[in-house]
């Protein structure tokens, strides 16, 4: 496994260039971030080039996939996001799917699958992987449609593209389902990115109920070679909390 740091959440209060310099200074090799729109991407790219940090992941534009009438808007947003990702050498785009509209769940699920199927050839041609993200609906994202990793994996299987996978967020799935390692290992080929935070509170990895040293040991032993993104709100010194796991 490889470690990347979500610069918005783990390193708040600094400009992007300083965040990347700080990560470089402690020996971290990769970063990720949320939205590219409204951001000075020239500054971020220059900092990435200067530090040599890899961009592990970033988000595509936020448009609901579970509403068929918004699919063209979603695909347009994806087409706009791909060249931005390529400019950073980023091969993973993170996607949320939208809030539950109140329509029948099967209708919304079918819309998500159909939309991702339309995206697949675009992603395959670009050499980019899109990872759809389930989120917890009990604490942080009430009303969000996709909370179940099992449903998420079923959708990814239905899409059937190596460039469409799931983002498995350990923090979110511990809240909703538990059974973290068994779920990961049973679906490892469908996971394109992993996110981490401890709980309660979504704080440092050594502050909470999850045993992350053991989780990381097992991911390595199982042969997971993708990125594990640190996406938590630090209580203490953020850089010190990262260094414990490098």
N, C-alpha and C positions, 0 to 999 in steps of 0.2 A: 504494500500500500504506500501511497504518497500523500503528503500532507499539504493542504492549501488553507489559506486564511481568508475568511470573508472580511474585507477591509472596512465595510460600513459598520458591521455589528461588533467586531472584536476590537477595532481600533477607531473609536469615534473621536471627533474633536480635532483631527489633524487633516491637512490637505493630502490628496492622493499621493503626491510625490514623496512627502515625508513618510507616509505609511509604508510605501515600498522600500524606502531607504532603511527604515527601522526593521522591517522584516529581513532584509538583506543582512543587516548588522548582527542579527542573532542566528544567522545560518539557515533561515527558511527559504525554500526554493520556489514557492508558488503562492499565488493569490487568486481570489475570485471576488466578484462584486455583483451587485444587483442590476440596476438600470443603467444603460449607456446613454439614453436620451436625457437631455438636460445636464449632461456632464461634459467637462472639457476633456474630450478623448485624446486630443493632441498632447496634453500634459501627462495623462496616464500612459500613453504609448511611449513618450519620451522617457518617463521614469522606468517603465518596464524594460526598455532597451538599455538604459544606463545601468540598471541593477542586474539585468539578466534573469529576472524572475519570470517564470512561466505563468501565463494566465490559464488557470485550470477550468474556469467556468464563468459564465455571465448569463444574464436573463435575456430572453427574447421579449418583444413588446407584450404587455399584458392585455389580452383580449380573450373573452370567454370562448372556450372550445365546445362547451356543452350547449351552446345556442347556435343552431345551424345558420341562422340569418347573419351571424357575425363571422362566418368562416372565411369569407373573402378578405375581411379586415385582418383576421388572424394571419392568413397566409401572406398578405402584403407586409405585415409587421415582421414576419419571419424573413422574408426576402430582404427587408431593410437591415435586419440584425446580422445576417450571415456575413456581409462584407466587413462589418465592424468587428465581428469575431475573428475573421481571417486576418485583419490588420494587426491583431494582437497575437496571432498564432494560436488562438483559442479554438478548441475542437468540440466544446460542449456548451450547448445552450439550454438553460433551465426554463421550463414552462410550467405555469400554473394553468388550471383548467377552467376556473370560474366558480362563482357561488351557485348553490342550488337554486334553480329558478322556480321550483315548486311543480314543475312538470313531472310526469312519470319518470322514475329513475332510469328505466330501460331506454326511454327516449333520449335522455341526456347522455347516458352511457354510449348509445349508438352514435350520437353526434360527435362525441370525443373521439371514438374509434375511427369514424369516417374522416374527420378532420386530420387526424394523425396519418391516416393512409394517404391522403392527398399531399401531406407534407413530405412523406417518405422519399419519393423520387427527387425532390428538391434537395433534401438533406444528403442523400446518397451521392448526387452529382457534386455537391459542395464539399463532401468529406467531413461533414459536421454531424454530431450526434445530438439529438434533442432528448432531454430527460424530463418527463412529466412528474410532477411532485404531489404526492398525497400530503395533507396537512392535518394537524389535530383540530377538531371542532369543539373540544371541551373547554379550552383555555384561550388559545391565541387566534383562532380563525373560525369563529362561529358562523355557520351558514355556508361554509365552503363545501363544494360537492364531493370531492374525492378525498375521503379520509381513510379508506381501507386499502392497505397494501395488496391484499388478495385481489380486490377488484382491479387495482392498478396493474398488477401482473397479468391478469386475464386480458385486459385491454391491450397490453403490449404484445402478448402472444397473438391476439387477433390481428393486430397491425402487421406483424411478421416481418419487420425490417430490422437489420442490424444497426440502423441509424436512429431508431426510436426505442428508448429504454426508459426505465424508471429511476427517479432520484429517491433513494431510500434514506429518509431522515430518521435517525435513531431516536432523537428527542421526541419527534411527533409520534412515531410508532410505539414508543414506550408508553406514552399517554393513552393511545387508542387501543393497543393490542398486546404489548409485551412480546415475549417469545422471540426476542431480537435475533440471536445468532441462528437459531433453527430456521427462521424465515429467510434470512440472508443466504444461508448455505443452500437452501432448497431452490432459490431463485437467482443464484449468483450470475448466471448468464444473461439475465434480464436487467441487471442493475448497472447503470452507467455512471453513477456518482453517489457518494454517501455524505450525509451531513451529520454533525455531532453537536450536542450540548448536554449538560447534565440537568437533573431535575430533582426536586422542585426548583423553579426559578429561572431555568435556562441560563445557567451560569457556567463557570469553569468546569473542565472535564473531571477534575479531582474533587469537586464540591457537589456531592449528591449521591443518589442511590445506585447509579450505574458504575460498574467497574471497568473503566475504559482501558486501563493497561491490559486487562485480560481480553477484552473485546479486540483490541488491536493485535495482540499476540495471536488470537485465533484467526483473525483476518489474514495475517501473514502466513500462518500455517496452512490455511485453506487455499492460499495462492491468489488472493485478491490483489491485483496490481494497479487498480484505478486510484483515483483521488479520494481522500477523506477530507471534507471541508469542515474546518472549525467555524461554527456559526453560533456564537454565544455572546451574552452580555457580561463582560467581566466585572467582578466585584472588587478584585485587587488589581495589581499591576498586570496589564494585558500581555506585555512581552514576556514577563516572567512565567505567566501561565502557559504560554506557547512553548517556551524553552523546555519545560518539563517533558514534553512529548516528542521533541526533535531527535 
